Amino acid sequence: MYPLLDTINLPFQLRELDQKKLPQFAKELRSFLIDSVAKTGGHLSSNLGTVELTIALHYVFNTPHDQLVWDVGHQTYAHKILTGRRNGMNKLRMQDGLAGFPRRDESEYDAFGTAHSSTSISAALGMAVAAQLNRTDRRAIAIIGDGAMSAGMAFEALNNAGVMDANLLVILNDNDMSISRPVGALNNYLAKLMSGRFYATARRAGEKVLGVVPTVLELAKRAEEHVKGMVTPGTLFEEFGFNYIGPIDGHDLDVLVTTLGNIKQLEGPQFLHVVTRKGAGYKVAEEDPILYHGVGKFDPKKGIVTKSNSNPKPTYTQIFGDWLCDMAAQDSRLIGVTPAMREGSGLVRFSEEYPERYFDVGIAEQHAVTFAAGAACDGLKPVVAIYSTFLQRAYDQLIHDVAIQNLPVVFAIDRAGLVGADGPTHAGSFDLTYLRCIPNMTVMAPADENECRQMLYTAFKLDTPTAVRYPRGTGPGIQVQKEMQALPIGRGEIRRQGKEIALLAFGSMLTPCLRAGDELNATVVNMRFIKPLDDDLLASLAADHNLLVIVEENTVMGGAGSAVVESLNSQRIQVGVLQLGLPDIFIEQGDHAQMLADCGLDSSGIIKSVRAVLPE
């Protein structure tokens, strides 16, 4: 089925292959990718778009001696297959299986661990400088997408690299996509560049003679300046100090191999602009690359078939999206802000119904938060839809630009807690810890679907910074009430009355706590607010119970449990306390329910932990 692919397990074997056979090899690799991801789920369209580029990089460069740094890492499945991990693809993104992203501890070919955007150029520059200081001939190559190029960190790195003489190659994988459609001036610039076909054709013709004869190269450079002047007024990347090459066809292996081979001979910072198609080679993914960005299991012959469900259980993301539209209808001051995550954050409907109040600011989390702060200064009520793990990237802006100025910005924080197959890079394990220590912040965690909607409304009605954090996927299945009512600030509710033991559940942990409460005959409390805490309720519970058990889907260190202990200490209350949450390790990928069970955060784990501390 895969006659060429079956003979190649490592890059050195690929480099022994006749160049003429590379297109057939690419065809087999693409076919294997589709079949493999269809069985496991994962990121598909981004990986299909980089098959030829990946092959060319490993064919031309001496990996792992030469170091490939992949930005984000959504596009590295072909890289994993070519570097000895093909047999592990059947456990991709599963417990004890291959990660969905590059990891240094997984392979010597993974030069840098990634999953968040715009880190590649900085890391590769550090490696290029290390090679320079160590006097080695090692090459450092950063592969970054046009979506990730919209993040400020990429430009910080370009600005630094352009004035250095390190042997850094930056490859812009320009597929006109991030996870959502790309936005911003940079994308417009790239589009204009691409429209200059005369320039592109002239450039491509010159690439094949690059470096052959010095005088020809010099003449080509001079001619190029004239051509460029007709098509685009100067090249952004050359102004940064890079030698810009491209754009070239990222699916033409001959052009890729020739161009990369020529660049390999050049010294100093190089910038190669490669144009690819997300989903390339798989018609349905080409037609809808967003649908095929992150996929579950499917039949590759039929493609993804949308299952009809007369009464589907809404996800927390959907509940947020519906609330945002309903709230916007009530208050014209509301604006929705997202750092390039329209689909993932539930903003598609809002973007269609309120396009003038919808702001996709590109992959730029820091900018998103400060942009919202500026809008709030002048009377708007921004709602920032962001993943927990991505808000980490804008922590200074959260403090400096929003909280210190006490601005009414609502943070709708998705993917809180563990996230399953995406692993530790995407887990929202720390938000309760890093949010609750910030003055002026109000922090809430809903226990169910309806409470999520009401908390979002509560947050919006406040004139101070607020955060509502909710998990990935669905809740316990509570009916969502259309009518919106503000919750009393800083007040929890007793959901089950028991004796001696009180289970204090934060957010998603209420459901397993209710089950455990029945078994233990414990009082169960839905705490709702992490900040401000319900100090009065805590005092009352401490007076009537011997043991308070705090349960949260957040790291124990500095989390909601720590807040409870602080409250009790400030009130000089002495009572037994047990803190349950995520341990002080990065928790690896797997099935979400199993991961919670492994952390002792399912009902049986809670029961076991409580009984372990009870007197015999």
N, C-alpha and C positions, 0 to 999 in steps of 0.2 A: 504493500500500500504506500509505503514511504521508502522507496529503494535508496535514495540519496541520504535522506534524513537518518535512516537506520544505521548508516555507516559513520555518522559524525556525532560525537558526544561532547567534544571539547573544541575550542577555537583553533588550536594548532592543527587539528584534522581538517577544519574548514579551510585554513590557509593553504593546505596541500591540494585543494580542489581546483580544477581548471576553471578560470574565470567564466568561460562560456557556459559552464554548468550552473552558475549561480541563479539565473532566472528559474530553472527547474527546481532548484533547492528552495528558493523563496516560495514557489507554488506549493511544495510539499509542507513547508513549515507553516504557511498560512492555513492550509487545510487541517493540519494537526491542531493548530491553535483553536480553530472554530470548534472542532470535535471535542477537544479537551475542556474548554470553558463551558460548552453546552452541558457537560456532565457535572461540573463543579460549581458553576456560577463564577462571577468575577467581573473584571473590567475587560470589555471586548473591543469596542470600536477604536479606542486609543491604541491598543496593541496591534490591531490589524494595520493601522496606519504607519507603523514603524518597522515592519518586517524587513524591508529592503535596507533601510538605514542601519538597523541593528546588524544585519549580515555584513554590510560594507564596513562598518566600524571594526568588527572582529576580524574581518578579512585583511584590512589594511594595517591596523595597529596591533602591536604585540601585547595583547592582553594576557594575563593580568598585570604584566610589568607596566604597560601603558594603562592609565586609569580612566575608566568611564564613570562619570558622575551624572546620574539620571535625575532630572528635576521631577518632583512629585513621586514618580515611580509607577504611575498607572500604566505605563507603556513598556514595562520590562519583562513581560512574559516570554517573548522571543529570546531575550537576553538570558533568561533563566534556562530555557530549553537548550540553548547553544553552549551553556557553561556547566554541563554535567548534571542538570537537574530535571531532565525530561521525565524520568520515571517517577519523580515526586509530584508531578503536576496533578495526579489523581487525588492528592490531598491538599490542593491549593486552598489557602485561607481557612483550613480546618485545624482543629487541635492537633498539635505535634506535627503539623504539615508545613509546607512551604508558605512563607509570608506572601502577601499580595504586593509587597513593595521590596526594594533592595534592602538587605541587611548585612552588615559587615560580619556578623557571627554565622551567617548562613553560607557564605562563599567568599573565597579570596577575589573573585571577580566583581563582587559588590564593594566598590571602593568607598562608598559613603551611604549610610542609611538615610532613607528619605520617605516622605509621604505628604509633607506640607510643601507648598510651592515656593519657588524663587530662592532656594538655598544652593543650587548647583554651582553657579558662577563663583560665589564666595568660597565654597569648599574646594572647587577645582583650582582656583587661584592660590589658595593655601598650599595645595599639593604641588603646583607648579613652582612656587617659591621654595618649597622643601627640596624639590628635585634640583633646583638651581644651587641651593646652598650645599646640598650633598654631592654636587657635581656628577649627577647621573643624567643619562639621556632619556629619562622617563618623560612621557607626554601626558598631560592632563587635559581631558576633554569633558566639557559640560554640555549636556543635551537638554535644552529648555524649550517649552512650548510657547506659542504666542500669547496664550492666556496667562501663564506664569510671568511672562515679561512685563505684564501690567503692574506687578508688585514692586514697591519701592526698593526692596532689598536687592533686586536684580540690577537696578540702576546704580545703587550704591557700589555694588561690586564692579560693574562696568567702568564706573568713574575711577575706581581705584586701579583696576587692571590696565586701563588704557595708558597710564603714565609709567608702567613698569615694563621691563623687557623679558618677563617670564614667558615660557613657551606654553601659553594657554590657548586652547581652541574652544570657542563657544559655538555650538551649533543651534541655531534657531529652527526648531521643528514647527513650521508655520502651517497649521491645518485649519486655520480660521475658526478654531474652537477652543474653549476651555471645557468645563463641564456644561456650561450654558454657552450661548453665542457670545463671542467676545465683544467688548465695548471699549469706547475711548479713542483718544486721538492717535495712540500708537497703532491701533488696528486700522484706522483710516489711513495712516501713513503707509503701512504695509500694503494695503489695498491699492493705493496710488502707485507704489513701487511695482506691484505685480502687473498693473495695467500698462506699464511701459514695456511692451513686448519687444520693441526694437532693442532696447537696452538689455533685456534678458537674453535675447537671441545672440546679440553681440558678445555678451559676457560668456555665454555657454560655449561659443565657438573658440573663445580665447582660453578657456580653462584647459583645453586639451594640449595647448602648447606652453602653458605656464611653466616656467622654470627650465625650458629646453635650451634656449639661447638668451643670455642676459640682455642683449640688445633688443631682442624681440619683446621680452618682458617689459623693458623700459618703454618701448614704443607703444605697446598695448596699454600701459598705464596712462600715457599721455592722451592717447586716442579715447580712452575710457572717460577721462575727465570731460571731454567735449560731448560724448554721448550722454553722459549723466546730466550734463547741463540742460540738454534738450528734454529729458524725461522727468527728472526730479531735481529740485534745487539743492544739491548736496546730500550726502548720506549721513544719517544720524549716527550710525555706528562708527563711521570713520572720524566723525567729530569727537567721538569718545577716545580715539587713538588706536582703533582696531583696523587691521587690513580686512576690508569687507569683500566677500566673494559670494556671488549669487545674484538673484535667486536661481536655484537649480531644481530639477525634478527629483523629488525624493523617492520615486518609484522606478527610476531608471538606474539599474545597477552599474552599467558601464560608466555613466556620468558620475555617479557617486564614488565608485572605486577610483576612477581617474583623478577626480577632484581631491578626494581625501589623500591619495598618494602624493599629489603635488603639494598639498598643504603641509604634509608631514615633513617636507624638506625645508619649509620656511621657518624662520626664527621670529620670536615675539608674539604679541597677541593677535590672533586670527579670529575672524567672525564669518561663519558659513551660514547662509540663508537657504534652507531646504524647504521646499513646498511639498506637503503630503496631503493625503485625503484620509480623514478619520473614517474608519470602517472599510478601508480599501480592500477590494477583492471579494467582498461579501455584500451582495447587492442590497439586501434589506438594511444592513448596517450603514451602508453608504447613504441610503435614502433617509434614514432616521438615526443619526449617530448619537443623539441624546438618549433615545430609548435603549440603545445598545451600549451606552457608556458603562453602566453597572447592571449586570444581568443575573437572574437566578438560573436554575436549570431549564433547558429548553431543547426542542427537537431542531437541529440545525437545518433539516430539510424544509421544515414548515416555518421556522423563525419563531419569534415570541408571539404567542396567541393570548390575547387578553381574555381572561375568564370572566364570564358574566356572573354577577352575584347580586341577587335581588335585595339583599340586606347586608351590604358589606360593613365590616367593623372599621370605623374610621381610625386612621393613625393620629397620633398627637400632632404631626406635621399638618395633616389635613384640617384638624380642629383649629390650629393656629391660622391657617390660610382663610378658612371661612370666617373666623372671628375678625380678621383684619379687614375683610371686605364689609362686614356688617358694621364694624366700628367706623370705617371710613365714610359709610353712608350717614352716620350720626354726627360726625365731627369733621369738618372740612380742613382742620389744622393737621390731621394725621397724614404723615408720609411714611412709606415703607422703604427701607434701605437694606441692601444685601451685597456682600462681597462675592459676586459672581455665583450665587447659589440659588437661582430662582426656582429650579425644579426641586432641588434637594430640600429647600426651606419652605416649600408650600406657597410660593408667591406667583405662580402662573396665572391663576384667576385674577388676583389683584392687579397684576401687570396689564391684563387685558381690559379690566373694568375701569381702572384708574391710572392710565398710562402717564398722565401728567404728574402723578403723585408717587410714581414708582421710580426708584433709583438703584439700578445695578451699577456699582462703582468699580467693577472689575475685581480681580483678585488683589485686594488691597484693604486688609482688615484694619490697619491703623487709620488709614484715610477714612474708611467707612464710619468709624466711631467719632472722629473729630469733625467730619462733615455733618454728622447728626448733631453734634454739640453746637456747631455754628448755626444750624437751622433752628435749634431749640432756643438760641439766644434771641432770635427775632420772631418768636411767637408760634413757631410750628411745633408739632408733637411727633417727633420721630420715633418709629419702631424699627429697631435694628434686628433683623432675623439672621442669626449666626449660630454655627455649631459651637458647642462648648470648647472643643479643642482648638478652634480657630480664634475664639475670643482671647485665648492665651496670648496670641500674637499682638494684641492691641491693649495689653494690660496697662502700659503707661498712659495711653490715651484715655482709657477708662478712668484712671485716677486723676490725671492732670487736667484733662479737657472736660470731663463730665462731672465727676464727683466733687472735686474741689469747688467747682462753680455751681454745684447743686442744681444741675440742669435736668429738666423733665424728659429724659431719654429712657424709653422702654427697651430692655434687652430680652428678646424672645430667644432663649438658649435651647437649641435642639441638640439631640445626641448626647444628653447628659448621662453620666454613668457609663457602664460597659456597652460596647457596640458590636460585639460578636466578631465576625470575620475580618473586619478591618484592623483589629488588634490595638496595641498600646498607642500607636501614633494618632489614632482617632478617638480614643476613649476619653470621655468627659469625666475623668476621675477626680478632678481637683477644683471644680468651680465653686462648690460650697466653701471650700477652704480659702480660695483667693478672693472671693466676693465678700465674705462676711467681715473681713478685717478692714474694709474700706468704709470710712465715715460717709454718712448721707445715703448709703445704699439700703434699699429694701429688697430682701431676697425671699422668694417663695418657691415651693415645689409642690405641684398638684399630685394628688393621690389617684385621680381618675380623670376621665375625659371631660366631664362637666365642670369639675373643679378647675381644670386647665383653662377653659373658656372664661369662667368667672374670675380667675386670678389675673388673666390678661386684661380684663376690663378693670379690675381693681388697680392694677399697675398703671394703666393709662389714665385713670382718674386722679392719680397723685401728681403733684408738681415737683417731684424729686426723682433722682435716678432709681430705677427699679429693674429687677431681673426676675423672670419666670423661667425656671429650668425644667425641662421635661425630657423623657427618654425617647430613644428611637423606637419606632413600631407602634403597636397598639397597647391600649390599657385594659382594664378588667372588663370593659363592656358596659359601662354606665351610660344611660341615655343622656344626651346633651340637651340642656334646656335652652331654647331660643332666647328667652328673656335674660338680660344680663343684670346681675346684682353685685354690688361691691361687697367684698368680705370685710369683716371688722379687722383692722390692722393689728397684727401681732397676737392673734387669738387662735389657739388650737381647739380641737373638739374631741370629746371622749366618744369613741365609737363602740366600745364594749366595756362593761363594768365587771371587774373581777376582784381578786383578793391577792394581797401580798406582793404580787409582781405587776409592774406596769411596763408595757411595751410602747416606747415612744417612736412612732414611725414617721419618717420624713419622705414625702413624695411617694415614689413607686413601691416603697417597702411596706405600705399599708396592707396590701393584699396578702403577702405571706405572713405578716404580723397578725392579721385577723384569724388566719388558719391556726397559727401557733397559739394564739390567745385562747381559742376554744380548747385546745389540748392541755394547756397549762392553767386554765381558768384565770387568765391574766387580764387586767385592764388594758385596753388598746386605745392609744391616742393618735389621732391624725394631727400632727404638729403644724402642718401647713407653712408656717413662717420659720425661716432660719434666722432672719434678722428683720424686725425685732422679735426676740423670743417671747413666748408667753410665760414670763417669770412667775406670775400669780398661779397659773396652772401647775407649773413645776413645783412650787412650794406646797400646793394642795396635794399633789400626787406623792411628794416626799413624806408628807405627814401621815398618809394613809397606807403606804406601801413600804416594804422592806428593801425592795430592789427595783431600780429604774434601769431598763434596758433600752439603749438608744440604737436604732437600726437605720442605716443610711446607705445609699448606693453612691458613696463618695469615699475617698480615702479617710481613714480614721484620724489621721494626723491633721489636726487643725480644723476638722469638719464640724458638722452639727453636734456631734457628741461632745466635742471640746467646748462648744458654745454652752451646752447644758451644764457641764462641769463648772465652767466659769460663772454661770448664773447662780448655781447652788453655792459656790464658794463666796460670791459677793453677798448672798443672803445669809451666810454662815449656817447653812443647812447641811447636816451630816446624814447621808443615806448611802446604801450600797448602790454602786453604779457599774454597769457593764456596757462597754462601747463595742458595737458590731458595725463593720463596714468593710471597705476594701483594704487589704493589707499594704504594707509599705514596700511593694514591689510593682514592677510593670507587668500587668497581667496579659498573657499571651492570647492570641486569637482563638476562637472556637465558637461553639454554639452558645448563644447568650444565656439561655436557661441553665445549661451545664456550668458555664462560668460562674454564675451566681451561686449555684449549688456548691461548687468547689471553694468559693469564698465563705460558705456557711450562711448565705443570705436567702436561701429558700426556707420554707416553713420548717422542714425537718432540721436544717442546720441551726435555725434560731432556737428550736426546742432543745437540741443537743447542747448548745452553748449555755443556755440558761440552766439546764439541769446540772451541768458540770460545775457551776459555782454555787449551787444550792447546798445547804448543810444536809448531811446524811440523816 
